[in-house]
Amino acid sequence: MCYSFAVKFRALSNSSSFRKSFAEFRSEKNLAVAILRQAWHEAAIDLMRVKESSRKEYLALKKKAIEWIRSDEDGFNYWCELADVDRSAI
């Protein structure tokens, strides 16, 4: 029973449609991780390390990132789900 399953799985995993869908899934997951990482980075900006002339723009960016992370909108939840990340961990 296990052998036949392994053979079927190997045949499935070697198919081009499986490889394509797996690659698309990995690409989407990588994109989701990058988006969440960027939001976290923007939310955690240390404004004292930013040039004084740029602080106003970075402060606006920081506030926007924090609002997005705290929101219950579908966007943030969607990217967490796609990245397979616990929303509360962020």
C-alpha positions in Angstrom: 0.0 0.0 0.0 2.7 2.5 0.9 4.8 1.6 -2.1 1.9 2.3 -4.5 1.2 5.6 -2.8 4.9 6.6 -3.1 4.9 5.7 -6.8 1.7 7.7 -7.4 3.1 10.6 -5.5 6.4 10.5 -7.3 4.5 10.5 -10.7 2.4 13.4 -9.5 5.4 15.4 -8.2 7.2 14.9 -11.5 4.3 16.2 -13.6 4.8 19.7 -15.0 1.4 21.0 -13.6 2.4 20.0 -10.1 5.8 21.7 -10.4 4.2 24.8 -11.8 1.6 25.0 -9.1 4.2 24.4 -6.4 6.4 27.1 -7.8 3.5 29.5 -8.0 2.7 28.7 -4.4 6.3 29.3 -3.3 6.4 32.6 -5.2 3.2 33.8 -3.6 4.4 32.7 -0.2 7.7 34.5 -0.7 5.9 37.6 -1.8 3.6 37.5 1.3 6.7 37.1 3.6 8.4 40.1 1.9 5.3 42.3 2.3 5.0 41.4 5.9 8.7 41.9 6.5 8.6 45.3 4.9 5.5 46.3 7.0 7.3 45.2 10.1 10.5 47.1 9.2 8.5 50.3 8.5 6.6 49.9 11.8 9.8 49.4 13.8 11.8 52.3 12.3 14.0 54.0 14.8 13.3 57.6 14.0 16.4 58.8 15.9 18.6 57.0 13.3 16.9 58.7 10.4 18.2 62.0 9.1 16.3 64.9 10.7 15.2 66.1 7.3 13.5 62.8 6.5 11.9 62.1 9.9 8.5 63.5 8.9 8.2 61.2 5.9 9.4 58.2 7.9 7.0 59.0 10.8 4.1 59.0 8.3 5.3 55.7 6.9 5.7 54.2 10.4 2.1 55.3 11.3 0.7 53.9 8.1 2.5 50.5 8.6 1.3 50.3 12.3 -2.3 51.0 11.3 -2.2 48.4 8.6 -0.7 45.8 11.0 -3.3 46.6 13.7 -6.2 46.6 11.2 -8.7 43.8 10.9 -8.9 44.4 7.2 -8.7 41.5 4.8 -5.4 42.7 3.3 -3.3 42.1 6.3 -5.0 38.8 7.3 -4.7 37.6 3.7 -0.9 38.2 3.6 -0.5 36.5 7.0 -2.5 33.5 5.8 -0.6 33.2 2.6 2.8 33.5 4.4 1.6 30.9 6.9 2.3 33.4 9.8 0.3 33.8 12.9 -1.2 37.3 12.7 -0.7 37.9 16.5 3.0 37.1 16.2 3.5 40.2 14.1 
